């Protein structure tokens, strides 16, 4: 049986490799314009996209806010992932302890014996449960710190924007 499976696998690999062909003699395709579209010696001109003539420069606070938002999103995703691992570990450990493992007392010592399924569930569930719980604690702290930094940065940016001199079109005057 093993020889049949290996021969089928080998046949599939050989036929797949022969159809997906790339040869050393194939022509190289480039994205540069052809000689007929651009005069000799001139570089092709790239036009700016329609809209704003020049993109606005970001301030340091806006750049910092963008990086904090990205890191907070990564921390949030990690928190969700570790919480899912904790849930899966819990779903494996507690039913295994309740249904697959049996506790008995022999000469004053408590012994636990599990079925093969119970051992498998505990072997997979305990690492997921404890690793997930550790990850939840760590990523929750990271997420809270990053969201706090983001909130303080937003408050500082709003305070500085509120303190700036600006033109009020309704009252036709400068507002401080």
C-alpha positions in Angstrom: 0.0 0.0 0.0 2.9 2.3 0.9 4.4 1.8 -2.5 1.2 2.6 -4.3 0.8 5.9 -2.5 4.4 6.9 -3.1 4.2 6.0 -6.8 1.0 8.1 -7.2 2.6 11.0 -5.3 5.7 10.8 -7.5 3.6 10.7 -10.7 1.6 13.8 -9.6 4.8 15.7 -8.8 6.5 14.8 -12.1 3.4 15.7 -14.2 2.9 18.9 -12.2 6.5 20.0 -12.7 6.4 19.4 -16.4 3.3 21.5 -17.0 4.2 24.5 -15.0 7.2 25.1 -17.2 9.7 27.9 -17.2 12.6 27.4 -19.4 16.0 29.2 -19.4 15.4 30.2 -23.0 12.2 32.2 -22.3 12.3 35.9 -23.1 12.7 38.3 -20.2 9.7 40.6 -19.9 10.4 44.1 -18.5 8.0 46.9 -17.6 10.1 49.7 -19.3 8.5 51.4 -22.2 9.6 50.3 -25.7 11.9 52.4 -27.8 9.0 53.5 -30.1 7.1 55.2 -27.2 10.0 57.2 -25.8 12.6 59.1 -27.9 16.2 57.9 -27.4 18.0 59.5 -24.5 14.9 60.7 -22.7 13.5 59.3 -19.5 9.8 58.5 -19.4 7.8 61.2 -17.5 5.6 60.1 -14.7 2.6 62.4 -14.2 1.3 63.3 -10.7 -2.1 61.9 -9.8 -5.0 64.3 -10.1 -6.1 66.1 -7.0 -3.8 67.9 -4.6 -0.7 69.4 -6.2 1.5 68.4 -3.3 0.8 66.0 -0.5 0.7 67.6 3.0 3.5 66.8 5.3 2.5 65.0 8.5 3.5 66.5 11.8 5.4 64.5 14.4 2.2 64.1 16.4 0.3 62.7 13.5 3.1 60.3 12.6 3.3 59.2 16.3 -0.5 58.7 16.3 -0.4 56.5 13.2 2.3 54.3 14.7 0.5 54.0 18.0 -2.7 53.1 16.2 -0.9 50.3 14.3 0.7 49.0 17.4 -2.6 49.1 19.3 -4.2 47.2 16.5 -1.5 44.5 16.7 -1.9 44.3 20.5 -5.7 44.0 20.1 -5.3 41.2 17.5 -2.8 39.4 19.8 -5.3 39.7 22.7 -8.1 38.2 20.6 -5.8 35.3 19.5 -4.6 34.5 23.0 -8.1 34.7 24.4 -9.2 32.2 21.7 -6.4 29.9 22.7 -7.5 30.1 26.3 -11.1 29.2 25.3 -10.0 26.2 23.2 -7.8 25.0 26.1 -10.6 25.4 28.6 -12.9 23.5 26.3 -10.5 20.6 26.2 -9.3 20.5 29.8 -12.4 20.7 31.8 -14.5 18.1 30.0 -11.4 15.8 30.1 -11.2 16.2 33.9 -14.9 15.7 34.3 -15.5 12.7 32.0 -12.3 11.1 30.9 -10.2 11.1 34.1 -11.1 9.3 37.3 -9.8 9.9 40.8 -9.4 7.1 43.3 -7.8 6.8 46.7 -5.3 4.0 47.3 -3.7 3.7 50.7 -4.1 7.4 51.5 -2.8 8.8 48.2 -5.0 10.4 45.5 -4.4 8.9 42.1 -5.8 10.1 38.8 -6.1 7.8 35.8 -7.2 9.0 32.4 -8.4 7.2 29.3 -6.4 7.7 26.1 -8.8 10.4 24.9 -8.5 12.1 28.3 -4.7 12.1 28.1 -4.8 13.6 24.6 -7.3 16.2 25.6 -5.2 17.2 28.7 -1.9 17.1 26.7 -3.3 19.6 24.2 -5.6 21.5 26.5 -3.2 22.4 29.4 -0.5 24.1 27.3 -3.3 26.0 25.4 -5.0 27.0 28.6 -1.9 28.2 30.5 -0.2 29.7 27.4 -3.4 31.5 26.5 -3.9 32.9 30.0 -0.3 34.1 30.1 -0.7 35.7 26.7 -4.0 37.3 27.7 -2.4 39.0 30.7 0.6 40.2 28.8 -1.2 41.4 25.7 -3.9 43.1 27.8 -1.3 45.1 29.6 0.4 46.0 26.3 -3.0 47.0 24.7 -3.9 49.1 27.7 -0.6 50.9 27.7 -0.7 51.7 24.0 -4.3 52.8 24.1 -3.4 55.1 27.1 -0.5 56.6 25.1 -2.9 57.1 22.2 -5.5 58.8 24.4 -3.0 61.1 26.0 -1.6 62.0 22.5 -5.1 62.8 21.2 -5.8 65.0 24.3 -2.5 66.9 23.8 -3.2 67.4 20.1 -6.7 68.6 20.8 -5.4 71.0 23.5 -2.8 72.4 21.2 -5.3 72.8 18.4 -7.8 74.5 20.7 -5.1 77.0 21.9 -4.0 78.0 18.4 -5.1 81.2 16.8 -7.6 80.5 14.1 -10.1 82.4 11.9 -13.7 82.1 12.8 -15.8 82.6 9.6 -19.1 83.1 11.5 -17.9 85.9 13.6 -15.4 87.2 11.0 -12.6 87.5 13.6 -9.6 85.7 15.0 -10.3 83.3 17.9 -7.8 82.3 20.5 
